[in-house]
Amino acid sequence: MSELTNAKGEAVLNAIKERRTIGRVKQDNVPRGVIEQLLEAATWAPSHYNTQPWKFIVMTGEGRKQLGEGYANVYTATTGDTDPLKREKEAKKAYRAPVVIAAICSPSVDPRATLDEELAAAHAAVQNMLLAAHALEIGAIWRSGAPMYHEAMHRQFGLQDNEKLIGFIYAGYPDMTPSAPSRRSVDEVTKWVEA
């Protein structure tokens, strides 16, 4: 096996190993140019037949209200509870970071593309975004969970019937130190099949 001998390769591998989920960020504004770099990185993800099946909705400032209303609507739809204080508590989840990016899989009409491959490509786009955030010293967390999959949230974002939310990426300047990484060994998860 050859050893890594170039700086570019070493930088990429280090970024992959050093990136961490950052769940607590400061409320300081993130410049639009930085956010655009995250989106640009996302669009360079691989996709089968080059379908590029992703869309992004960037929410900052009061724009995060769109997501907040989605959380509140999902709460009411699942519990039947319309209590304004409880709905407000749910809505506040959208304000945990100064930037929230809704990542959407918008499958291609190309008949060769399968939904599984389109979803995989959109997930790869989010991983690119997370790696770019790490490189730009932006903390980020890829949030999902039951509210993201609920029809009320899909309506909130005006998704077409074939589109799916694949994550909310909360981003901002880090306000925490992540814990040490824990990964299974390569030997534990790899089987070699050789002649």
C-alpha distance (Angstrom), angle and dihedral (degrees) to the residues before:
residue distance angle dihedral
M1 . . .
S2 3.79 . .
E3 3.77 119.6 .
L4 3.76 123.9 -123.7
T5 3.79 108.1 -96.3
N6 3.79 106.5 168.0
A7 3.78 130.8 78.8
K8 3.81 95.3 -133.1
G9 3.79 92.9 55.8
E10 3.77 91.9 45.5
A11 3.82 91.2 50.5
V12 3.81 92.2 51.4
L13 3.80 94.0 48.1
N14 3.80 91.6 46.3
A15 3.81 91.5 50.6
I16 3.80 90.4 51.8
K17 3.81 91.6 50.3
E18 3.82 96.7 40.9
R19 3.81 99.8 45.7
R20 3.79 112.4 108.8
T21 3.76 136.3 -178.6
I22 3.80 108.3 -102.2
G23 3.79 109.7 -161.0
R24 3.81 98.2 173.9
V25 3.78 120.5 57.6
K26 3.79 136.2 166.4
Q27 3.78 119.2 -103.1
D28 3.83 91.6 -123.5
N29 3.79 113.0 129.9
V30 3.78 117.0 -99.9
P31 3.84 111.6 -140.0
R32 3.79 114.9 -108.5
G33 3.81 90.3 -123.6
V34 3.81 90.5 60.1
I35 3.81 91.4 49.9
E36 3.80 89.5 49.4
Q37 3.82 89.3 54.2
L38 3.81 89.6 55.0
L39 3.80 90.6 51.2
E40 3.80 92.2 45.9
A41 3.81 90.4 53.5
A42 3.80 90.2 50.2
T43 3.79 92.3 55.3
W44 3.82 91.6 59.2
A45 3.79 93.1 66.9
P46 3.80 116.8 120.8
S47 3.79 119.3 -102.8
H48 3.78 130.4 -177.1
Y49 3.84 109.5 -102.9
N50 3.81 87.0 2.7
T51 3.81 91.0 -86.1
Q52 3.84 93.3 151.2
P53 3.83 92.2 -154.2
W54 3.79 99.7 -171.5
K55 3.76 139.4 107.4
F56 3.79 129.7 178.7
I57 3.79 134.0 -154.3
V58 3.80 112.8 -161.3
M59 3.81 116.0 -154.5
T60 3.80 122.2 -169.6
G61 3.79 133.2 156.5
E62 3.80 110.7 -6.4
G63 3.79 88.7 -11.8
R64 3.80 85.6 83.9
K65 3.80 86.4 71.9
Q66 3.82 87.4 83.5
L67 3.80 90.2 64.5
G68 3.81 92.3 39.5
E69 3.79 91.0 56.4
G70 3.79 88.3 48.4
Y71 3.80 91.6 55.5
A72 3.81 90.8 47.2
N73 3.81 92.5 48.1
V74 3.79 92.4 49.4
Y75 3.80 89.2 50.3
T76 3.80 91.8 52.8
A77 3.81 93.1 43.3
T78 3.81 92.9 52.1
T79 3.82 99.2 39.6
G80 3.79 104.8 25.7
D81 3.82 86.6 -131.2
T82 3.81 115.4 137.5
D83 3.82 96.7 177.0
P84 3.84 104.9 144.2
L85 3.82 93.4 -143.3
K86 3.80 92.7 53.8
R87 3.80 91.4 45.2
E88 3.81 89.2 50.2
K89 3.81 90.4 51.4
E90 3.81 89.6 54.2
A91 3.81 92.0 45.9
K92 3.80 91.2 55.1
K93 3.81 89.4 68.5
A94 3.80 87.5 78.3
Y95 3.81 91.1 63.0
R96 3.82 98.8 58.6
A97 3.81 90.0 105.2
P98 3.82 134.4 25.8
V99 3.81 90.7 -121.9
V100 3.78 127.7 41.0
I101 3.78 120.0 178.9
A102 3.78 118.9 -165.0
A103 3.81 108.3 -148.7
I104 3.79 114.1 -154.0
C105 3.78 131.8 -171.1
S106 3.79 106.9 -139.7
P107 3.82 103.6 -177.6
S108 3.76 120.4 -139.2
V109 3.79 122.5 -114.6
D110 3.82 88.1 -131.0
P111 3.83 102.8 123.0
R112 3.82 90.7 -144.4
A113 3.80 92.0 63.7
T114 3.79 118.4 88.0
L115 3.78 124.2 -153.2
D116 3.81 92.3 -118.4
E117 3.81 90.6 55.8
E118 3.80 92.3 45.8
L119 3.80 91.0 51.5
A120 3.80 90.9 47.4
A121 3.80 90.3 52.7
A122 3.81 92.3 49.6
H123 3.80 90.0 49.5
A124 3.81 89.3 50.7
A125 3.81 88.1 53.4
V126 3.81 89.7 56.0
Q127 3.81 90.8 49.8
N128 3.81 89.2 52.4
M129 3.80 88.4 51.6
L130 3.80 91.6 51.0
L131 3.80 91.9 49.6
A132 3.81 90.4 48.9
A133 3.81 89.9 50.3
H134 3.80 89.3 53.4
A135 3.81 91.1 49.6
L136 3.82 90.5 50.2
E137 3.84 92.3 47.1
I138 3.79 92.0 -113.2
G139 3.78 118.4 141.6
A140 3.78 114.9 -131.5
I141 3.77 141.1 174.8
W142 3.80 127.7 -167.2
R143 3.80 105.2 -137.4
S144 3.77 125.4 -168.5
G145 3.80 131.1 144.8
A146 3.79 136.6 134.5
P147 3.84 98.3 -47.1
M148 3.81 90.5 58.6
Y149 3.80 91.7 58.7
H150 3.81 96.2 45.7
E151 3.79 120.1 110.5
A152 3.82 90.3 -128.0
M153 3.81 89.7 61.5
H154 3.80 91.5 46.7
R155 3.81 89.7 52.7
Q156 3.81 89.7 48.5
F157 3.79 89.8 59.6
G158 3.80 95.7 39.2
L159 3.80 94.4 -120.1
Q160 3.78 119.6 -179.2
D161 3.82 117.2 -122.8
N162 3.81 92.1 -98.5
E163 3.83 95.9 46.4
K164 3.79 125.8 94.6
L165 3.78 134.3 -165.9
I166 3.79 107.4 -126.0
G167 3.78 99.4 -179.7
F168 3.74 152.0 -27.3
I169 3.79 110.5 -122.3
Y170 3.79 109.8 -153.9
A171 3.79 110.6 -161.1
G172 3.79 140.0 178.3
Y173 3.77 142.6 115.4
P174 3.84 109.6 -47.2
D175 3.80 119.3 -98.4
M176 3.80 97.2 179.7
T177 3.76 143.0 47.0
P178 3.79 111.2 -118.2
S179 3.77 120.5 -128.3
A180 3.78 121.7 -106.0
P181 3.80 114.1 -77.4
S182 3.76 123.3 -103.2
R183 3.79 121.3 -161.6
R184 3.77 134.8 163.1
S185 3.79 113.3 -112.1
V186 3.79 119.3 -96.3
D187 3.82 88.8 -121.5
E188 3.79 90.0 57.3
V189 3.81 94.0 56.4
T190 3.81 101.9 33.3
K191 3.78 132.7 82.7
W192 3.80 117.4 -170.8
V193 3.79 117.6 -147.7
E194 3.80 109.1 -167.1
A195 3.80 137.1 164.8
